[in-house]
Amino acid sequence: MVREHPLSPELADLLLATGRLPGFRQTLLSTLNALIRLRGNRPEVRLTGEQLEQVTQPTLVFWGENDLFGSVAVGERMVKVMSNAGLHVVGGGHAPWLTQSKCIGPIAARFLRQHS
């Protein structure tokens, strides 16, 4: 099976090395348990609209169009309540910066230059 958006060799190396760190497995499992359950995200760890309204720094959110944790509409609602935020939708699923770095990199660099 060929991946549509492969990881860069550097990122693949980094992920492999991270997986070899002492305690990685237990840390990953406890983190996943704290954040998700069989039916999706744990509601008690979600950011509320009131919390998002308090974010005032310039924010650019990248959202995968097929994110398993929420549709693009979730990202749209999130940035709508933030006073200085934008949303950029890209192909792929959750954490699109891992598989869409060639697309996201220039956009993120431009955003950071504008807000440095």
C-alpha positions as CSV (number, residue, x, y, z in Angstrom):
1,M,0.0,0.0,0.0
2,V,1.4,3.4,-1.0
3,R,0.8,6.3,1.4
4,E,-0.8,9.4,-0.3
5,H,1.2,11.8,1.9
6,P,4.3,10.1,3.3
7,L,6.3,11.5,6.2
8,S,9.5,13.2,5.5
9,P,12.5,10.9,6.2
10,E,13.6,13.3,9.0
11,L,10.2,13.1,10.7
12,A,10.0,9.4,10.3
13,D,13.5,9.1,12.0
14,L,12.4,11.4,14.8
15,L,9.2,9.4,15.4
16,L,11.1,6.1,15.4
17,A,13.7,7.5,17.9
18,T,10.9,8.9,20.1
19,G,9.3,5.5,20.2
20,R,12.5,4.0,21.5
21,L,12.8,6.4,24.5
22,P,12.5,4.8,28.0
23,G,8.9,5.0,29.2
24,F,7.5,6.0,25.8
25,R,4.8,3.2,25.7
26,Q,3.4,3.9,29.2
27,T,3.5,7.7,28.6
28,L,1.7,7.4,25.2
29,L,-1.0,5.0,26.7
30,S,-1.6,7.2,29.7
31,T,-1.9,10.3,27.5
32,L,-4.3,8.7,25.1
33,N,-6.4,7.4,28.0
34,A,-6.5,10.9,29.4
35,L,-7.7,12.4,26.1
36,I,-9.9,9.9,24.4
37,R,-12.3,7.1,25.0
38,L,-13.8,4.5,22.7
39,R,-16.5,6.9,21.5
40,G,-14.1,9.8,20.8
41,N,-12.7,12.7,22.8
42,R,-13.3,13.0,26.5
43,P,-15.7,16.0,26.9
44,E,-14.1,17.0,30.2
45,V,-10.8,17.9,28.5
46,R,-12.2,20.0,25.6
47,L,-11.6,23.7,25.5
48,T,-14.7,25.7,26.1
49,G,-15.9,28.7,24.1
50,E,-15.1,30.9,27.1
51,Q,-11.5,29.6,27.3
52,L,-11.0,30.1,23.5
53,E,-12.4,33.7,23.8
54,Q,-9.5,34.4,26.2
55,V,-6.9,33.6,23.5
56,T,-5.9,37.0,22.1
57,Q,-2.6,36.3,20.4
58,P,-2.6,35.8,16.6
59,T,-3.4,32.1,16.0
60,L,-3.4,30.1,12.8
61,V,-5.1,26.7,13.1
62,F,-4.4,24.0,10.5
63,W,-7.2,21.4,10.2
64,G,-7.3,18.2,8.3
65,E,-10.4,17.9,6.2
66,N,-10.9,14.3,7.4
67,D,-9.9,14.8,11.1
68,L,-11.3,11.9,13.2
69,F,-11.6,14.2,16.2
70,G,-13.8,16.8,14.5
71,S,-15.1,18.0,11.2
72,V,-14.0,21.2,9.6
73,A,-17.1,22.8,11.1
74,V,-15.6,22.3,14.6
75,G,-12.5,24.2,13.5
76,E,-14.6,26.9,12.0
77,R,-16.6,27.3,15.3
78,M,-13.3,27.3,17.3
79,V,-11.6,30.2,15.4
80,K,-14.9,32.1,15.2
81,V,-14.9,32.7,19.0
82,M,-11.2,33.6,19.1
83,S,-10.5,37.3,18.5
84,N,-7.5,37.0,16.3
85,A,-7.5,33.5,14.7
86,G,-7.7,32.0,11.2
87,L,-8.3,28.5,9.9
88,H,-6.5,26.8,7.1
89,V,-8.0,23.5,5.9
90,V,-5.7,20.9,4.3
91,G,-6.1,17.4,3.1
92,G,-5.6,14.5,5.4
93,G,-6.7,13.7,8.9
94,H,-5.6,14.7,12.4
95,A,-2.2,16.4,12.8
96,P,-1.9,17.4,9.2
97,W,1.4,19.1,9.8
98,L,2.9,15.6,10.0
99,T,1.8,14.6,6.5
100,Q,1.2,18.0,4.8
101,S,4.4,19.8,5.8
102,K,5.2,20.9,2.3
103,C,1.8,22.6,2.1
104,I,1.7,23.9,5.6
105,G,5.4,25.1,6.0
106,P,5.2,28.1,3.7
107,I,1.9,29.2,5.1
108,A,3.1,28.9,8.7
109,A,6.4,30.7,7.8
110,R,4.4,33.6,6.3
111,F,2.1,33.8,9.3
112,L,5.1,33.8,11.7
113,R,6.9,36.5,9.7
114,Q,3.7,38.7,9.8
115,H,3.4,38.3,13.6
116,S,7.0,38.4,14.8
